[in-house]
């Protein structure tokens, strides 16, 4: 059972708050390792990892950070060093979870540090800007936890102590309770949405498990895509079934529901075998309480709930999505099969359904045929993506890949 927490912050300006946080962890029989990421001042007492250690890990020095005379440059030096040291110390077994305290500067650094640690390591950020739109989704570690540092901009008080003490209990409880991901079975990463719109996982998950694989299904609504890409970057997947690449369209057209510009590229860059299908390619998801981009105001829409609305793409916009998907797949270094269900790609686009557009579907299929990269195998299926025929075609390809040793067990 782990109980060692890495506590990170600027000890020159937040010593009292960081010391209080450490005291609350120790009061619950936890152990503390401290890291100072300040630049100008000194902590009241030495830390386990000094600011000089941090700067040196970035290939720099505190003197160089000060000489830059720019707080952004200085903090990026410290962020680089903190991320490298955190990764090294975790790999050496010197802590079990991390908590970082900060305002905008500390949060900027915290995002890099947390992203450097593997999935399953408890990562807590206590920040004055937690949940802020200033934080882009692509910088969030897939399993990061954030707690608003209410009333904590300067000095201790009863309001901020409530936040800090909860955070101390949260990170310590997490390291004691966490069951990290195992690697006892090869893992398949699959993207999808809920069963009201995409259903292939209902048939595929048990069939793949019966073949000896573990299946993780990611909800492709921004952060789900980030988790998917993060694990792909770690090389965690034996293969991916990226059947809901709607985040690609969201990013292309400026929606806030984005997984970042590297969506649908990481698995390919790692050489991981990819099966791809255009589930919900025809929809632009936007935050339900945001106004849609101007170009989509007159498009048919579906209000999924108060958080999420989907706008139907027109024929030319679908062609743009086809080209974007093809461009991303063209960079893959591993095998790629692109499945094209020619009768539709989400439950709302069937004939008679509210978002059916036969002309738009035909335009997309035509464009995919034209732009599919030579490095990808295009498999057309005369069925809807939610029909049994789609899942059967996927399993047939999967079995062939296994037989030929394409998938790494």
N, C-alpha and C positions, 0 to 999 in steps of 0.2 A: 504493500500500500504506500503510495507516494505522499509526501507532505512537504516537499521543499519548493518554495515559491521564489522565483526571481522577481524582485521588486525594482522597477526602473523609473527614473525620473531625474529632473534637474535639482540636485541636492543643494545647489547654491541658493535657489529661490523657493524651493518647496520642501526643505528639510523637515520642518515640523509636521507637514502633512504626510510625507513618506514615512517618517518615524512612527507616527500614529498608526498608519496602515500596517507597518511591520509589527507593531506592538499588538494589534488586534489579531494578526495571524498567529503570533507566538502564544497569545492567550488561549488559543484553541489547539495548542500543542503542535502547531506547525513550525517548520523551520524556514528561515529567510536567507536568501542570497541577494545582495544589493548591487546595483549598477548605477553609477553616476554618469549622466549624459549632459551635464552642464558644461559651459565653456568659460565663462568669465570668473565666477566665484568659486569658493571652496565649501565642501560640506563641513558640518560641525564635528563629525567623526569620520575616519576613513571608511570607505566602502569596499566591498569585496572586489568589485571591478571599478577601477578609477576612471575618471574622464580621460586620463592620459592613455590608459589601456585601450579605451574605445577609439580615440583618435588614431592611435598607432595601428589598430586593426583595419582602419580604412586606408592605411598607407600614408597617413598624414600626421599632424601633431596639433596640440592645442595652440601652440604659437602660430602655426599656419592658419588655423581657424580664426584666431583673433586678428591676424594680419589681413585677412580678407576684407575686414571692415564691412561685412554684409551678413546679417543674421541668417538669411536663407542659405547662403553658401556654407556658413559654419555649421548649421544644423544638419545639412545634407552630409557633411563629413561625419558627424556624430551618428546619423541614421545608418550610414553604410557600415561604420564600425560596430554599432550596437547590433545590427542584424547578423553580421558575421560572427561576433562573439557569442550571441545567443544560440546560434545554430551549433557552433563548436562546443559550447558548454552543455547543451542538451544532448548532443551526440556522445559526449563523455559521461553522461549520466549524473550531471551535477545539479540539475533541478528538474522538477516534474511539471510545473506550470508557470505561467508568467502573468504579471499584472503591471501595467504601465499607467502612470499618472501624468496628465498634462492638459494644457490649453491647446491652441492651434499648433504651436511648435511641437509640443510633446506628442500630440496626436499624429502629426505628420510622420514623426520618427516611429511611433508605435505601429503604424500601418506597415512600414518596411520590416520592422522586427518580427511582427506576428506572421507576415507572409513568408518569412524565412524558416518558420518552424513547420514540421509535418502536420497533416491532418490528424486530429485526435489529441494533440497537446492542448490542454486548457489555456486559452488566451483571453485575458480580460483587459479592457481599456477603460479607465475611468477618466472621462474627458468632459470639459465644459462645452464641447461641440458634438457630443454623442448624437447619432441619428440625424446629423445635419446634412442638407443637400450639398454642402461643401465637399463631402467625402464621396469620391467617385466609386461606383461599385467595383471597378476593376482593381482597386487597391485594397479591397477588403479580403483578408484571409477567409477561406470558405467557412470556417467554424469559429470565427471571432465573436466575442461577446462584448457588448458595450454598456456601460452604466453612466448615466448623466451625473456629472460632478456638480450637483446643484449647490449654489452658494459658496463655491470653492475657489473663486478666482484669486483671492488673497487672504491667507490666514485661516486658522481653524475656528469653527463655530459649531453649534449644535446641528445646524442644517447640513453642512458638509460632512460632519461626523457620521450622520445617518447613511449617507452615500458610501463613505469609505468603509465603514464597518460592515455594511452589506456586501460590498465588493470583496473584503477580506474573507468573509464566510463563503461567498460564492466560489472564489478561485480555490480555496482550500477544500471545500466540499467536492469540487469538480475533480481535483487531482486524486482524491480518495475514491471517488465513485466511477471514474471514467473506465470504460472498456474499449481500449484503442482498437482500430481496425486490424483484423487479422489477415494473414496471407496464406491461410491453409487451403484455400481453393482459388483458382484463377477467377479474376473479377471481370465482369462485363459491365461497362458503363452505358446506360441507356437514357436518352432524353425523352420527355413526354409532357403531356398536360393531363388534367383530370379526365375521368372516364366519360364525362359528358361530351367531350370533343375528340379525344383520341383513346383507342381501346386496345391496341395491339399488345401492350404489356401484359394484359390479362392472360393471353394465350402464351406469349413468349417467355415470361418469367418462369413459370413452372416447367416448361419444356427445357429451358436452358439449365435449370437447377437439376433436373433429372439426368442431364448429361454431365453433371459434376461441376458445374460452374456456379459462382455466386453472382447475383444480379443486383446492381444498385440503380434505381430509377430516379433521375433528377428532374425536378419541376423547372421547366425552362422559362422562368419569369425573371431573368436578371441574375439574382444571387444563385439560383440553381445552376445556371450556366457557368458562373464563376467557380462553383464547387467542382463541377464536371471538368472544367479546364485545369483547375489546380491539381486534381488527382491525375489527369493525363500528363501534366508536367512532371509529376513525381514518378511516372512510369507505372502507375498502379494498375492499369487496365491491360488485360490480355487482348481485348478487342473492344471497340465501341460500336454501339448502334445509335447513331445520332439521327433520330427520326423526327425531332422537333426543333429544327434550326431557326425558329421564328425570331430569336434574338438577333440573328444576322440582319433580318429586315428591320427590326426595331432600331438597331444601331444605324443602319443605312439611311433611315428616314428621320432620325433625330428624336426618337422616343426616349424618355427617361428610363424606361424598362430595358436596360441594356446590360449585356455581359461584357462589354468592352470590345475593342477593335480586334482582339485576337481570338474571338469566338470562332470555332470550327477550324482552327489552325494548329492547336497544340498537339493533338493526337497525331496529326499528319507529320508535324515536325519531329515527333518522337519515333516515327516509324511504326506506330501502333496500327494494326489492321482496322479499317473503318468501313462500316456499313452505314449508308446515309440515305435518308428519304425526306421529302419535303413536307412533313407534317405541319399544317397551319401556315405554310409559306405565304398564303394569300391574305393573311391578316396582319394588321399593325396594332400591337397592343400599346395602349397609353394609360397613364395613371388616370383613374376614373374621375378624380376631382380636378384634373388639369384640363385646360382647353386643348383640343387636338391641334396639331400643326395646320397652318392655314390651308395647305393643299388638300387636306382630307376632310375639311368641314362639310362638304357636300357628298361624301361617300357614305354608303350604307354602313350602319354600325350595329353592334351588339353590346349591350351593357351587361357584362358578366356579373358584376356586383358593384358596390360603391367604390371599390378600390381599383377596378380594372374594366376598361372598355376596349373593344376590338373594332377596327375600321377595315372595311373590305378594300383591298387593293384593286386598281384598274389593270387593264391588260398590259399597258406599257410599264407600269410599276412592277408587275409580276415578271416581265422580261428583265427588268433591272435586278430583281432578286435572283433570278436564274443565273445571270452573269456574275453576280457577287458570289454565289455558292460555288460556281465553276471555278472562279479565280482562286478561292480559298482551297478547294480540293486540288488544284493544279500544283500546289506547293507541297503536297504530301510525299513523304519518302517511303511510305509503306503501301500495301495494297488497299484499293478503294473500290467498293461496289456501290453504285448509285441506283437505288430502286425508284422507279417512276410509276406510281399507281395512276393510271390514265383516267380513272373514273372519279377522282377526287381525293382530297388530302385532309379533310376534317369533317366531323359529323354534320356541321352546319352548311356544308356546300353540296349535299346530296340534292338530286332533283326534287323540287317541292319544298326544300328547306329554305329558311329566310336569306341565306347568304350564297345561294347557288348562282353561279355565273359560268355557263358553259363556254362562252367566248373567252373569258379570262383564263380558264383552265386550259383551253386549246392553245392559247398564246404562250402560256408557260411551258407546256409540253413541247411545243415547237422550238422554243428558245433553248430549253435544256438539251434537246437533240442536237442543236446546232453548236452549243458551246461546251458540252461535256468534254473535259480534258481527255487526251489520249491515254493518260495514266490511270483513268478510272473506267471500270466496266459498267456500262449502262444496261440495266435490266428493266424492261417495261413489263408491267403487270396489268392486264385488262381487268382491273378490279379497283375497288375503293380501298384506301389505306386501312379502314376498319373492318374489311372483309377477311374471312378466314384465309382466302387465297394469298393475301399479303403476308401474313405470318408464316404460312406454309413455304412461300418462296424464300423468305428470310432464313428459315430453318434449313432448307435445302442447301442454300449457299453456305450457311454456317457449318453444316456437316461436311460439305466438300472442303472447306478451309481446314477443318480439323483433320480430315483424312490426308490432306496434302501437307500438313504441318505448318500451315500459314499462321495459325493461332498458337501463341506461346503459352503452354500450360504452366 
